[in-house]
């Protein structure tokens, strides 16, 4: 019914990575007041997000590299 399409598979996987990165940023909340404790908590959460973003982005690049070598899938029915 549907033929395998490399561009469709890449689009789905790119969408999954985009959703993961979007969900990660939802955990960062703005500070309620201007106390040093609130600001340090915000900076800590931003640092954690940036590190996580780098790791997920690295997986995305590796995933794209692997898919660039796929020519035709082997489907056995």
PDB file of N, CA, C, O and CB in Angstrom:
ATOM      1  N   UNK A   1       0.816  -1.185   0.000  1.00  0.00           N
ATOM      2  CA  UNK A   1       0.000   0.000   0.000  1.00  0.00           C
ATOM      3  C   UNK A   1       0.870   1.264   0.000  1.00  0.00           C
ATOM      4  O   UNK A   1       0.739   2.108  -0.887  1.00  0.00           O
ATOM      5  CB  UNK A   1      -0.934  -0.010   1.202  1.00  0.00           C
ATOM      6  N   UNK A   2       1.743   1.392   0.979  1.00  0.00           N
ATOM      7  CA  UNK A   2       2.655   2.531   1.014  1.00  0.00           C
ATOM      8  C   UNK A   2       4.051   2.047   0.673  1.00  0.00           C
ATOM      9  O   UNK A   2       4.490   0.999   1.147  1.00  0.00           O
ATOM     10  CB  UNK A   2       2.634   3.231   2.402  1.00  0.00           C
ATOM     11  N   UNK A   3       4.725   2.795  -0.130  1.00  0.00           N
ATOM     12  CA  UNK A   3       6.114   2.466  -0.441  1.00  0.00           C
ATOM     13  C   UNK A   3       7.012   3.184   0.561  1.00  0.00           C
ATOM     14  O   UNK A   3       6.678   4.244   1.091  1.00  0.00           O
ATOM     15  CB  UNK A   3       6.479   2.865  -1.913  1.00  0.00           C
ATOM     16  N   UNK A   4       8.166   2.561   0.796  1.00  0.00           N
ATOM     17  CA  UNK A   4       9.123   3.172   1.715  1.00  0.00           C
ATOM     18  C   UNK A   4       9.696   4.419   1.063  1.00  0.00           C
ATOM     19  O   UNK A   4      10.129   4.398  -0.089  1.00  0.00           O
ATOM     20  CB  UNK A   4      10.259   2.174   2.097  1.00  0.00           C
ATOM     21  N   UNK A   5       9.687   5.484   1.809  1.00  0.00           N
ATOM     22  CA  UNK A   5      10.236   6.729   1.305  1.00  0.00           C
ATOM     23  C   UNK A   5      11.232   7.261   2.325  1.00  0.00           C
ATOM     24  O   UNK A   5      10.904   7.444   3.497  1.00  0.00           O
ATOM     25  CB  UNK A   5       9.113   7.767   1.018  1.00  0.00           C
ATOM     26  N   UNK A   6      12.441   7.504   1.867  1.00  0.00           N
ATOM     27  CA  UNK A   6      13.486   7.990   2.770  1.00  0.00           C
ATOM     28  C   UNK A   6      13.121   9.355   3.338  1.00  0.00           C
ATOM     29  O   UNK A   6      13.373   9.621   4.514  1.00  0.00           O
ATOM     30  CB  UNK A   6      14.834   8.066   2.042  1.00  0.00           C
ATOM     31  N   UNK A   7      12.535  10.216   2.526  1.00  0.00           N
ATOM     32  CA  UNK A   7      12.198  11.556   3.000  1.00  0.00           C
ATOM     33  C   UNK A   7      11.086  11.514   4.050  1.00  0.00           C
ATOM     34  O   UNK A   7      11.093  12.311   4.988  1.00  0.00           O
ATOM     35  CB  UNK A   7      11.775  12.441   1.825  1.00  0.00           C
ATOM     36  N   UNK A   8      10.140  10.598   3.900  1.00  0.00           N
ATOM     37  CA  UNK A   8       9.074  10.483   4.910  1.00  0.00           C
ATOM     38  C   UNK A   8       9.619   9.966   6.228  1.00  0.00           C
ATOM     39  O   UNK A   8       9.225  10.439   7.294  1.00  0.00           O
ATOM     40  CB  UNK A   8       7.957   9.558   4.414  1.00  0.00           C
ATOM     41  N   UNK A   9      10.520   9.001   6.164  1.00  0.00           N
ATOM     42  CA  UNK A   9      11.123   8.463   7.380  1.00  0.00           C
ATOM     43  C   UNK A   9      11.967   9.522   8.076  1.00  0.00           C
ATOM     44  O   UNK A   9      11.923   9.639   9.301  1.00  0.00           O
ATOM     45  CB  UNK A   9      11.978   7.231   7.058  1.00  0.00           C
ATOM     46  N   UNK A  10      12.725  10.285   7.322  1.00  0.00           N
ATOM     47  CA  UNK A  10      13.519  11.365   7.910  1.00  0.00           C
ATOM     48  C   UNK A  10      12.633  12.435   8.519  1.00  0.00           C
ATOM     49  O   UNK A  10      12.957  12.972   9.579  1.00  0.00           O
ATOM     50  CB  UNK A  10      14.433  11.985   6.862  1.00  0.00           C
ATOM     51  N   UNK A  11      11.519  12.755   7.869  1.00  0.00           N
ATOM     52  CA  UNK A  11      10.613  13.777   8.387  1.00  0.00           C
ATOM     53  C   UNK A  11       9.989  13.337   9.709  1.00  0.00           C
ATOM     54  O   UNK A  11       9.843  14.143  10.628  1.00  0.00           O
ATOM     55  CB  UNK A  11       9.516  14.085   7.363  1.00  0.00           C
ATOM     56  N   UNK A  12       9.625  12.072   9.803  1.00  0.00           N
ATOM     57  CA  UNK A  12       9.044  11.561  11.046  1.00  0.00           C
ATOM     58  C   UNK A  12      10.083  11.592  12.168  1.00  0.00           C
ATOM     59  O   UNK A  12       9.783  12.011  13.286  1.00  0.00           O
ATOM     60  CB  UNK A  12       8.509  10.123  10.848  1.00  0.00           C
ATOM     61  N   UNK A  13      11.283  11.155  11.868  1.00  0.00           N
ATOM     62  CA  UNK A  13      12.316  11.153  12.909  1.00  0.00           C
ATOM     63  C   UNK A  13      12.693  12.584  13.305  1.00  0.00           C
ATOM     64  O   UNK A  13      12.940  12.844  14.482  1.00  0.00           O
ATOM     65  CB  UNK A  13      13.567  10.389  12.424  1.00  0.00           C
ATOM     66  N   UNK A  14      12.740  13.506  12.356  1.00  0.00           N
ATOM     67  CA  UNK A  14      13.007  14.907  12.697  1.00  0.00           C
ATOM     68  C   UNK A  14      11.895  15.462  13.583  1.00  0.00           C
ATOM     69  O   UNK A  14      12.162  16.231  14.507  1.00  0.00           O
ATOM     70  CB  UNK A  14      13.146  15.762  11.416  1.00  0.00           C
ATOM     71  N   UNK A  15      10.665  15.080  13.311  1.00  0.00           N
ATOM     72  CA  UNK A  15       9.545  15.515  14.139  1.00  0.00           C
ATOM     73  C   UNK A  15       9.648  14.997  15.559  1.00  0.00           C
ATOM     74  O   UNK A  15       9.335  15.716  16.509  1.00  0.00           O
ATOM     75  CB  UNK A  15       8.243  15.065  13.530  1.00  0.00           C
ATOM     76  N   UNK A  16      10.080  13.765  15.713  1.00  0.00           N
ATOM     77  CA  UNK A  16      10.247  13.192  17.054  1.00  0.00           C
ATOM     78  C   UNK A  16      11.312  13.961  17.828  1.00  0.00           C
ATOM     79  O   UNK A  16      11.113  14.288  18.997  1.00  0.00           O
ATOM     80  CB  UNK A  16      10.624  11.694  16.966  1.00  0.00           C
ATOM     81  N   UNK A  17      12.435  14.249  17.186  1.00  0.00           N
ATOM     82  CA  UNK A  17      13.477  15.017  17.858  1.00  0.00           C
ATOM     83  C   UNK A  17      12.988  16.423  18.211  1.00  0.00           C
ATOM     84  O   UNK A  17      13.323  16.937  19.279  1.00  0.00           O
ATOM     85  CB  UNK A  17      14.727  15.098  16.976  1.00  0.00           C
ATOM     86  N   UNK A  18      12.205  17.053  17.334  1.00  0.00           N
ATOM     87  CA  UNK A  18      11.680  18.389  17.611  1.00  0.00           C
ATOM     88  C   UNK A  18      10.725  18.373  18.801  1.00  0.00           C
ATOM     89  O   UNK A  18      10.741  19.289  19.623  1.00  0.00           O
ATOM     90  CB  UNK A  18      10.970  18.946  16.378  1.00  0.00           C
ATOM     91  N   UNK A  19       9.897  17.342  18.895  1.00  0.00           N
ATOM     92  CA  UNK A  19       8.973  17.230  20.031  1.00  0.00           C
ATOM     93  C   UNK A  19       9.747  17.031  21.329  1.00  0.00           C
ATOM     94  O   UNK A  19       9.400  17.624  22.351  1.00  0.00           O
ATOM     95  CB  UNK A  19       7.985  16.062  19.817  1.00  0.00           C
ATOM     96  N   UNK A  20      10.781  16.214  21.302  1.00  0.00           N
ATOM     97  CA  UNK A  20      11.593  15.983  22.503  1.00  0.00           C
ATOM     98  C   UNK A  20      12.227  17.286  22.973  1.00  0.00           C
ATOM     99  O   UNK A  20      12.198  17.592  24.165  1.00  0.00           O
ATOM    100  CB  UNK A  20      12.688  14.925  22.228  1.00  0.00           C
ATOM    101  N   UNK A  21      12.798  18.055  22.053  1.00  0.00           N
ATOM    102  CA  UNK A  21      13.426  19.319  22.426  1.00  0.00           C
ATOM    103  C   UNK A  21      12.400  20.324  22.937  1.00  0.00           C
ATOM    104  O   UNK A  21      12.701  21.103  23.841  1.00  0.00           O
ATOM    105  CB  UNK A  21      14.179  19.904  21.238  1.00  0.00           C
ATOM    106  N   UNK A  22      11.200  20.320  22.376  1.00  0.00           N
ATOM    107  CA  UNK A  22      10.148  21.224  22.833  1.00  0.00           C
ATOM    108  C   UNK A  22       9.669  20.853  24.225  1.00  0.00           C
ATOM    109  O   UNK A  22       9.464  21.734  25.060  1.00  0.00           O
ATOM    110  CB  UNK A  22       8.978  21.212  21.860  1.00  0.00           C
ATOM    111  N   UNK A  23       9.488  19.582  24.488  1.00  0.00           N
ATOM    112  CA  UNK A  23       9.050  19.143  25.815  1.00  0.00           C
ATOM    113  C   UNK A  23      10.104  19.471  26.868  1.00  0.00           C
ATOM    114  O   UNK A  23       9.769  19.811  28.003  1.00  0.00           O
ATOM    115  CB  UNK A  23       8.754  17.631  25.813  1.00  0.00           C
ATOM    116  N   UNK A  24      11.374  19.370  26.492  1.00  0.00           N
ATOM    117  CA  UNK A  24      12.432  19.685  27.458  1.00  0.00           C
ATOM    118  C   UNK A  24      12.386  21.145  27.880  1.00  0.00           C
ATOM    119  O   UNK A  24      12.630  21.449  29.048  1.00  0.00           O
ATOM    120  CB  UNK A  24      13.802  19.359  26.869  1.00  0.00           C
ATOM    121  N   UNK A  25      12.082  22.055  26.967  1.00  0.00           N
ATOM    122  CA  UNK A  25      12.097  23.481  27.299  1.00  0.00           C
ATOM    123  C   UNK A  25      10.895  23.869  28.168  1.00  0.00           C
ATOM    124  O   UNK A  25      10.923  24.912  28.821  1.00  0.00           O
ATOM    125  CB  UNK A  25      12.107  24.322  26.013  1.00  0.00           C
ATOM    126  N   UNK A  26       9.860  23.059  28.187  1.00  0.00           N
ATOM    127  CA  UNK A  26       8.672  23.378  28.993  1.00  0.00           C
ATOM    128  C   UNK A  26       8.950  23.316  30.486  1.00  0.00           C
ATOM    129  O   UNK A  26       8.176  23.858  31.275  1.00  0.00           O
ATOM    130  CB  UNK A  26       7.541  22.430  28.653  1.00  0.00           C
ATOM    131  N   UNK A  27      10.030  22.672  30.890  1.00  0.00           N
ATOM    132  CA  UNK A  27      10.360  22.560  32.304  1.00  0.00           C
ATOM    133  C   UNK A  27      10.986  23.836  32.861  1.00  0.00           C
ATOM    134  O   UNK A  27      11.074  23.994  34.079  1.00  0.00           O
ATOM    135  CB  UNK A  27      11.297  21.398  32.521  1.00  0.00           C
ATOM    136  N   UNK A  28      11.419  24.741  32.000  1.00  0.00           N
ATOM    137  CA  UNK A  28      12.061  25.978  32.455  1.00  0.00           C
ATOM    138  C   UNK A  28      10.963  26.986  32.792  1.00  0.00           C
ATOM    139  O   UNK A  28      10.190  27.394  31.926  1.00  0.00           O
ATOM    140  CB  UNK A  28      13.044  26.553  31.361  1.00  0.00           C
ATOM    141  N   UNK A  29      10.909  27.374  34.054  1.00  0.00           N
ATOM    142  CA  UNK A  29       9.897  28.321  34.526  1.00  0.00           C
ATOM    143  C   UNK A  29      10.571  29.664  34.831  1.00  0.00           C
ATOM    144  O   UNK A  29      11.703  29.690  35.314  1.00  0.00           O
ATOM    145  CB  UNK A  29       9.158  27.768  35.793  1.00  0.00           C
ATOM    146  N   UNK A  30       9.881  30.777  34.552  1.00  0.00           N
ATOM    147  CA  UNK A  30      10.457  32.078  34.899  1.00  0.00           C
ATOM    148  C   UNK A  30      10.449  32.267  36.418  1.00  0.00           C
ATOM    149  O   UNK A  30       9.589  31.715  37.104  1.00  0.00           O
ATOM    150  CB  UNK A  30       9.675  33.226  34.204  1.00  0.00           C
ATOM    151  N   UNK A  31      11.396  33.038  36.945  1.00  0.00           N
ATOM    152  CA  UNK A  31      11.424  33.241  38.399  1.00  0.00           C
ATOM    153  C   UNK A  31      10.214  34.040  38.868  1.00  0.00           C
ATOM    154  O   UNK A  31       9.742  34.940  38.173  1.00  0.00           O
ATOM    155  CB  UNK A  31      12.715  33.957  38.815  1.00  0.00           C
ATOM    156  N   UNK A  32       9.716  33.696  40.064  1.00  0.00           N
ATOM    157  CA  UNK A  32       8.549  34.379  40.626  1.00  0.00           C
ATOM    158  C   UNK A  32       8.952  35.760  41.150  1.00  0.00           C
ATOM    159  O   UNK A  32       8.244  36.743  40.930  1.00  0.00           O
ATOM    160  CB  UNK A  32       7.913  33.533  41.761  1.00  0.00           C
ATOM    161  N   UNK A  33      10.078  35.827  41.836  1.00  0.00           N
ATOM    162  CA  UNK A  33      10.589  37.111  42.306  1.00  0.00           C
ATOM    163  C   UNK A  33      12.067  37.220  41.941  1.00  0.00           C
ATOM    164  O   UNK A  33      12.631  36.311  41.333  1.00  0.00           O
ATOM    165  CB  UNK A  33      10.384  37.267  43.844  1.00  0.00           C
ATOM    166  N   UNK A  34      12.684  38.327  42.312  1.00  0.00           N
ATOM    167  CA  UNK A  34      14.066  38.573  41.903  1.00  0.00           C
ATOM    168  C   UNK A  34      15.087  38.168  42.963  1.00  0.00           C
ATOM    169  O   UNK A  34      16.138  38.796  43.089  1.00  0.00           O
ATOM    170  CB  UNK A  34      14.243  40.029  41.569  1.00  0.00           C
ATOM    171  N   UNK A  35      14.781  37.131  43.718  1.00  0.00           N
ATOM    172  CA  UNK A  35      15.741  36.694  44.732  1.00  0.00           C
ATOM    173  C   UNK A  35      16.859  35.894  44.062  1.00  0.00           C
ATOM    174  O   UNK A  35      16.686  35.329  42.982  1.00  0.00           O
ATOM    175  CB  UNK A  35      15.039  35.842  45.833  1.00  0.00           C
ATOM    176  N   UNK A  36      18.008  35.865  44.734  1.00  0.00           N
ATOM    177  CA  UNK A  36      19.149  35.135  44.188  1.00  0.00           C
ATOM    178  C   UNK A  36      18.864  33.643  44.100  1.00  0.00           C
ATOM    179  O   UNK A  36      19.373  32.968  43.204  1.00  0.00           O
ATOM    180  CB  UNK A  36      20.388  35.377  45.038  1.00  0.00           C
ATOM    181  N   UNK A  37      18.060  33.121  45.015  1.00  0.00           N
ATOM    182  CA  UNK A  37      17.730  31.692  44.979  1.00  0.00           C
ATOM    183  C   UNK A  37      16.935  31.366  43.718  1.00  0.00           C
ATOM    184  O   UNK A  37      17.190  30.357  43.061  1.00  0.00           O
ATOM    185  CB  UNK A  37      16.930  31.283  46.239  1.00  0.00           C
ATOM    186  N   UNK A  38      15.979  32.217  43.385  1.00  0.00           N
ATOM    187  CA  UNK A  38      15.169  31.993  42.176  1.00  0.00           C
ATOM    188  C   UNK A  38      16.020  32.125  40.908  1.00  0.00           C
ATOM    189  O   UNK A  38      15.890  31.325  39.981  1.00  0.00           O
ATOM    190  CB  UNK A  38      13.990  32.995  42.126  1.00  0.00           C
ATOM    191  N   UNK A  39      16.881  33.125  40.876  1.00  0.00           N
ATOM    192  CA  UNK A  39      17.719  33.331  39.700  1.00  0.00           C
ATOM    193  C   UNK A  39      18.730  32.193  39.543  1.00  0.00           C
ATOM    194  O   UNK A  39      18.993  31.745  38.427  1.00  0.00           O
ATOM    195  CB  UNK A  39      18.447  34.680  39.794  1.00  0.00           C
ATOM    196  N   UNK A  40      19.294  31.728  40.654  1.00  0.00           N
ATOM    197  CA  UNK A  40      20.238  30.608  40.558  1.00  0.00           C
ATOM    198  C   UNK A  40      19.530  29.331  40.115  1.00  0.00           C
ATOM    199  O   UNK A  40      20.107  28.525  39.385  1.00  0.00           O
ATOM    200  CB  UNK A  40      20.940  30.379  41.908  1.00  0.00           C
ATOM    201  N   UNK A  41      18.280  29.140  40.552  1.00  0.00           N
ATOM    202  CA  UNK A  41      17.504  27.980  40.094  1.00  0.00           C
ATOM    203  C   UNK A  41      17.236  28.081  38.594  1.00  0.00           C
ATOM    204  O   UNK A  41      17.311  27.080  37.881  1.00  0.00           O
ATOM    205  CB  UNK A  41      16.169  27.873  40.871  1.00  0.00           C
ATOM    206  N   UNK A  42      16.928  29.272  38.120  1.00  0.00           N
ATOM    207  CA  UNK A  42      16.705  29.474  36.690  1.00  0.00           C
ATOM    208  C   UNK A  42      17.994  29.201  35.899  1.00  0.00           C
ATOM    209  O   UNK A  42      17.960  28.533  34.866  1.00  0.00           O
ATOM    210  CB  UNK A  42      16.202  30.912  36.422  1.00  0.00           C
ATOM    211  N   UNK A  43      19.106  29.711  36.379  1.00  0.00           N
ATOM    212  CA  UNK A  43      20.381  29.478  35.682  1.00  0.00           C
ATOM    213  C   UNK A  43      20.751  28.003  35.676  1.00  0.00           C
ATOM    214  O   UNK A  43      21.275  27.496  34.684  1.00  0.00           O
ATOM    215  CB  UNK A  43      21.503  30.289  36.335  1.00  0.00           C
ATOM    216  N   UNK A  44      20.481  27.316  36.775  1.00  0.00           N
ATOM    217  CA  UNK A  44      20.756  25.878  36.828  1.00  0.00           C
ATOM    218  C   UNK A  44      19.896  25.131  35.812  1.00  0.00           C
ATOM    219  O   UNK A  44      20.386  24.256  35.098  1.00  0.00           O
ATOM    220  CB  UNK A  44      20.502  25.328  38.247  1.00  0.00           C
ATOM    221  N   UNK A  45      18.599  25.485  35.752  1.00  0.00           N
ATOM    222  CA  UNK A  45      17.707  24.830  34.791  1.00  0.00           C
ATOM    223  C   UNK A  45      18.120  25.136  33.352  1.00  0.00           C
ATOM    224  O   UNK A  45      18.019  24.269  32.484  1.00  0.00           O
ATOM    225  CB  UNK A  45      16.258  25.272  35.024  1.00  0.00           C
ATOM    226  N   UNK A  46      18.583  26.362  33.090  1.00  0.00           N
ATOM    227  CA  UNK A  46      19.050  26.702  31.742  1.00  0.00           C
ATOM    228  C   UNK A  46      20.301  25.912  31.372  1.00  0.00           C
ATOM    229  O   UNK A  46      20.434  25.449  30.239  1.00  0.00           O
ATOM    230  CB  UNK A  46      19.333  28.204  31.639  1.00  0.00           C
ATOM    231  N   UNK A  47      21.206  25.760  32.317  1.00  0.00           N
ATOM    232  CA  UNK A  47      22.416  24.980  32.064  1.00  0.00           C
ATOM    233  C   UNK A  47      22.070  23.517  31.781  1.00  0.00           C
ATOM    234  O   UNK A  47      22.615  22.909  30.859  1.00  0.00           O
ATOM    235  CB  UNK A  47      23.376  25.078  33.262  1.00  0.00           C
ATOM    236  N   UNK A  48      21.169  22.966  32.574  1.00  0.00           N
ATOM    237  CA  UNK A  48      20.739  21.578  32.357  1.00  0.00           C
ATOM    238  C   UNK A  48      20.090  21.441  30.982  1.00  0.00           C
ATOM    239  O   UNK A  48      20.333  20.464  30.273  1.00  0.00           O
ATOM    240  CB  UNK A  48      19.750  21.128  33.468  1.00  0.00           C
ATOM    241  N   UNK A  49      19.261  22.425  30.602  1.00  0.00           N
ATOM    242  CA  UNK A  49      18.609  22.376  29.298  1.00  0.00           C
ATOM    243  C   UNK A  49      19.645  22.439  28.172  1.00  0.00           C
ATOM    244  O   UNK A  49      19.556  21.685  27.204  1.00  0.00           O
ATOM    245  CB  UNK A  49      17.599  23.530  29.161  1.00  0.00           C
ATOM    246  N   UNK A  50      20.622  23.333  28.297  1.00  0.00           N
ATOM    247  CA  UNK A  50      21.622  23.467  27.241  1.00  0.00           C
ATOM    248  C   UNK A  50      22.449  22.192  27.072  1.00  0.00           C
ATOM    249  O   UNK A  50      22.761  21.789  25.951  1.00  0.00           O
ATOM    250  CB  UNK A  50      22.541  24.643  27.539  1.00  0.00           C
ATOM    251  N   UNK A  51      22.799  21.566  28.187  1.00  0.00           N
ATOM    252  CA  UNK A  51      23.538  20.299  28.105  1.00  0.00           C
ATOM    253  C   UNK A  51      22.670  19.223  27.457  1.00  0.00           C
ATOM    254  O   UNK A  51      23.138  18.480  26.594  1.00  0.00           O
ATOM    255  CB  UNK A  51      24.002  19.842  29.513  1.00  0.00           C
ATOM    256  N   UNK A  52      21.407  19.138  27.874  1.00  0.00           N
ATOM    257  CA  UNK A  52      20.488  18.148  27.300  1.00  0.00           C
ATOM    258  C   UNK A  52      20.250  18.419  25.822  1.00  0.00           C
ATOM    259  O   UNK A  52      20.182  17.487  25.020  1.00  0.00           O
ATOM    260  CB  UNK A  52      19.151  18.151  28.055  1.00  0.00           C
ATOM    261  N   UNK A  53      20.122  19.697  25.458  1.00  0.00           N
ATOM    262  CA  UNK A  53      19.933  20.068  24.062  1.00  0.00           C
ATOM    263  C   UNK A  53      21.123  19.610  23.230  1.00  0.00           C
ATOM    264  O   UNK A  53      20.953  19.094  22.125  1.00  0.00           O
ATOM    265  CB  UNK A  53      19.733  21.587  23.925  1.00  0.00           C
ATOM    266  N   UNK A  54      22.323  19.797  23.758  1.00  0.00           N
ATOM    267  CA  UNK A  54      23.526  19.360  23.049  1.00  0.00           C
ATOM    268  C   UNK A  54      23.561  17.861  22.853  1.00  0.00           C
ATOM    269  O   UNK A  54      23.944  17.382  21.786  1.00  0.00           O
ATOM    270  CB  UNK A  54      24.761  19.799  23.794  1.00  0.00           C
ATOM    271  N   UNK A  55      23.162  17.108  23.878  1.00  0.00           N
ATOM    272  CA  UNK A  55      23.172  15.648  23.774  1.00  0.00           C
ATOM    273  C   UNK A  55      22.142  15.170  22.759  1.00  0.00           C
ATOM    274  O   UNK A  55      22.448  14.332  21.911  1.00  0.00           O
ATOM    275  CB  UNK A  55      22.899  15.008  25.143  1.00  0.00           C
ATOM    276  N   UNK A  56      20.914  15.701  22.841  1.00  0.00           N
ATOM    277  CA  UNK A  56      19.864  15.289  21.894  1.00  0.00           C
ATOM    278  C   UNK A  56      20.246  15.716  20.472  1.00  0.00           C
ATOM    279  O   UNK A  56      20.003  14.978  19.517  1.00  0.00           O
ATOM    280  CB  UNK A  56      18.484  15.906  22.295  1.00  0.00           C
ATOM    281  N   UNK A  57      20.833  16.889  20.332  1.00  0.00           N
ATOM    282  CA  UNK A  57      21.263  17.339  19.002  1.00  0.00           C
ATOM    283  C   UNK A  57      22.355  16.437  18.438  1.00  0.00           C
ATOM    284  O   UNK A  57      22.384  16.168  17.237  1.00  0.00           O
ATOM    285  CB  UNK A  57      21.765  18.788  19.064  1.00  0.00           C
ATOM    286  N   UNK A  58      23.241  15.976  19.293  1.00  0.00           N
ATOM    287  CA  UNK A  58      24.286  15.063  18.847  1.00  0.00           C
ATOM    288  C   UNK A  58      23.676  13.748  18.356  1.00  0.00           C
ATOM    289  O   UNK A  58      24.103  13.208  17.335  1.00  0.00           O
ATOM    290  CB  UNK A  58      25.291  14.798  19.985  1.00  0.00           C
ATOM    291  N   UNK A  59      22.675  13.232  19.083  1.00  0.00           N
ATOM    292  CA  UNK A  59      21.985  12.022  18.625  1.00  0.00           C
ATOM    293  C   UNK A  59      21.290  12.268  17.293  1.00  0.00           C
ATOM    294  O   UNK A  59      21.266  11.380  16.440  1.00  0.00           O
ATOM    295  CB  UNK A  59      20.964  11.552  19.675  1.00  0.00           C
ATOM    296  N   UNK A  60      20.720  13.463  17.097  1.00  0.00           N
ATOM    297  CA  UNK A  60      20.034  13.777  15.852  1.00  0.00           C
ATOM    298  C   UNK A  60      21.038  13.788  14.690  1.00  0.00           C
ATOM    299  O   UNK A  60      20.745  13.268  13.613  1.00  0.00           O
ATOM    300  CB  UNK A  60      19.307  15.142  15.961  1.00  0.00           C
ATOM    301  N   UNK A  61      22.208  14.374  14.905  1.00  0.00           N
ATOM    302  CA  UNK A  61      23.231  14.418  13.850  1.00  0.00           C
ATOM    303  C   UNK A  61      23.695  13.001  13.508  1.00  0.00           C
ATOM    304  O   UNK A  61      23.848  12.663  12.334  1.00  0.00           O
ATOM    305  CB  UNK A  61      24.441  15.290  14.292  1.00  0.00           C
ATOM    306  N   UNK A  62      23.918  12.180  14.523  1.00  0.00           N
ATOM    307  CA  UNK A  62      24.329  10.788  14.281  1.00  0.00           C
ATOM    308  C   UNK A  62      23.236  10.041  13.522  1.00  0.00           C
ATOM    309  O   UNK A  62      23.527   9.263  12.613  1.00  0.00           O
ATOM    310  CB  UNK A  62      24.643  10.066  15.621  1.00  0.00           C
ATOM    311  N   UNK A  63      21.978  10.277  13.896  1.00  0.00           N
ATOM    312  CA  UNK A  63      20.848   9.642  13.228  1.00  0.00           C
ATOM    313  C   UNK A  63      20.801  10.051  11.752  1.00  0.00           C
ATOM    314  O   UNK A  63      20.588   9.209  10.880  1.00  0.00           O
ATOM    315  CB  UNK A  63      19.527  10.012  13.934  1.00  0.00           C
ATOM    316  N   UNK A  64      20.996  11.336  11.476  1.00  0.00           N
ATOM    317  CA  UNK A  64      21.008  11.810  10.091  1.00  0.00           C
ATOM    318  C   UNK A  64      22.168  11.196   9.303  1.00  0.00           C
ATOM    319  O   UNK A  64      22.024  10.850   8.131  1.00  0.00           O
ATOM    320  CB  UNK A  64      21.101  13.343  10.055  1.00  0.00           C
ATOM    321  N   UNK A  65      23.302  11.069   9.961  1.00  0.00           N
ATOM    322  CA  UNK A  65      24.469  10.459   9.304  1.00  0.00           C
ATOM    323  C   UNK A  65      24.193   8.997   8.950  1.00  0.00           C
ATOM    324  O   UNK A  65      24.547   8.536   7.865  1.00  0.00           O
ATOM    325  CB  UNK A  65      25.716  10.558  10.215  1.00  0.00           C
ATOM    326  N   UNK A  66      23.564   8.278   9.869  1.00  0.00           N
ATOM    327  CA  UNK A  66      23.240   6.873   9.585  1.00  0.00           C
ATOM    328  C   UNK A  66      22.248   6.755   8.436  1.00  0.00           C
ATOM    329  O   UNK A  66      22.395   5.884   7.578  1.00  0.00           O
ATOM    330  CB  UNK A  66      22.672   6.192  10.834  1.00  0.00           C
ATOM    331  N   UNK A  67      21.238   7.622   8.412  1.00  0.00           N
ATOM    332  CA  UNK A  67      20.249   7.552   7.344  1.00  0.00           C
ATOM    333  C   UNK A  67      20.810   7.975   5.997  1.00  0.00           C
ATOM    334  O   UNK A  67      20.264   7.594   4.961  1.00  0.00           O
ATOM    335  CB  UNK A  67      19.066   8.409   7.687  1.00  0.00           C
ATOM    336  N   UNK A  68      21.877   8.747   5.983  1.00  0.00           N
ATOM    337  CA  UNK A  68      22.443   9.155   4.701  1.00  0.00           C
ATOM    338  C   UNK A  68      23.097   7.980   3.979  1.00  0.00           C
ATOM    339  O   UNK A  68      23.329   8.051   2.773  1.00  0.00           O
ATOM    340  CB  UNK A  68      23.461  10.272   4.906  1.00  0.00           C
ATOM    341  N   UNK A  69      23.396   6.903   4.699  1.00  0.00           N
ATOM    342  CA  UNK A  69      24.023   5.728   4.085  1.00  0.00           C
ATOM    343  C   UNK A  69      23.007   4.670   3.658  1.00  0.00           C
ATOM    344  O   UNK A  69      23.384   3.687   3.020  1.00  0.00           O
ATOM    345  CB  UNK A  69      25.015   5.114   5.049  1.00  0.00           C
ATOM    346  N   UNK A  70      21.742   4.846   3.994  1.00  0.00           N
ATOM    347  CA  UNK A  70      20.719   3.865   3.623  1.00  0.00           C
ATOM    348  C   UNK A  70      20.294   4.127   2.184  1.00  0.00           C
ATOM    349  O   UNK A  70      19.883   5.233   1.831  1.00  0.00           O
ATOM    350  CB  UNK A  70      19.488   3.934   4.589  1.00  0.00           C
ATOM    351  N   UNK A  71      20.401   3.100   1.369  1.00  0.00           N
ATOM    352  CA  UNK A  71      19.996   3.234  -0.028  1.00  0.00           C
ATOM    353  C   UNK A  71      18.620   2.610  -0.269  1.00  0.00           C
ATOM    354  O   UNK A  71      17.747   3.234  -0.872  1.00  0.00           O
ATOM    355  CB  UNK A  71      21.037   2.586  -0.947  1.00  0.00           C
ATOM    356  N   UNK A  72      18.436   1.391   0.198  1.00  0.00           N
ATOM    357  CA  UNK A  72      17.165   0.674   0.007  1.00  0.00           C
ATOM    358  C   UNK A  72      16.991  -0.256   1.205  1.00  0.00           C
ATOM    359  O   UNK A  72      17.905  -1.009   1.541  1.00  0.00           O
ATOM    360  CB  UNK A  72      17.141  -0.136  -1.366  1.00  0.00           C
ATOM    361  N   UNK A  73      15.841  -0.209   1.842  1.00  0.00           N
ATOM    362  CA  UNK A  73      15.632  -1.126   2.977  1.00  0.00           C
ATOM    363  C   UNK A  73      15.381  -2.550   2.480  1.00  0.00           C
ATOM    364  O   UNK A  73      14.883  -2.756   1.374  1.00  0.00           O
ATOM    365  CB  UNK A  73      14.442  -0.651   3.851  1.00  0.00           C
ATOM    366  N   UNK A  74      15.730  -3.509   3.302  1.00  0.00           N
ATOM    367  CA  UNK A  74      15.437  -4.891   2.940  1.00  0.00           C
ATOM    368  C   UNK A  74      14.188  -5.322   3.713  1.00  0.00           C
ATOM    369  O   UNK A  74      14.214  -5.465   4.936  1.00  0.00           O
ATOM    370  CB  UNK A  74      16.660  -5.838   3.248  1.00  0.00           C
ATOM    371  N   UNK A  75      13.115  -5.521   2.984  1.00  0.00           N
ATOM    372  CA  UNK A  75      11.844  -5.907   3.594  1.00  0.00           C
ATOM    373  C   UNK A  75      11.533  -7.332   3.154  1.00  0.00           C
ATOM    374  O   UNK A  75      11.371  -7.607   1.965  1.00  0.00           O
ATOM    375  CB  UNK A  75      10.686  -4.920   3.194  1.00  0.00           C
ATOM    376  N   UNK A  76      11.452  -8.215   4.111  1.00  0.00           N
ATOM    377  CA  UNK A  76      11.114  -9.620   3.820  1.00  0.00           C
ATOM    378  C   UNK A  76       9.718  -9.903   4.366  1.00  0.00           C
ATOM    379  O   UNK A  76       9.465  -9.770   5.564  1.00  0.00           O
ATOM    380  CB  UNK A  76      12.172 -10.609   4.445  1.00  0.00           C
ATOM    381  N   UNK A  77       8.825 -10.294   3.473  1.00  0.00           N
ATOM    382  CA  UNK A  77       7.459 -10.608   3.888  1.00  0.00           C
ATOM    383  C   UNK A  77       7.292 -12.090   4.023  1.00  0.00           C
ATOM    384  O   UNK A  77       6.207 -12.560   4.366  1.00  0.00           O
ATOM    385  CB  UNK A  77       6.439 -10.053   2.900  1.00  0.00           C
TER     386      UNK A  77
END
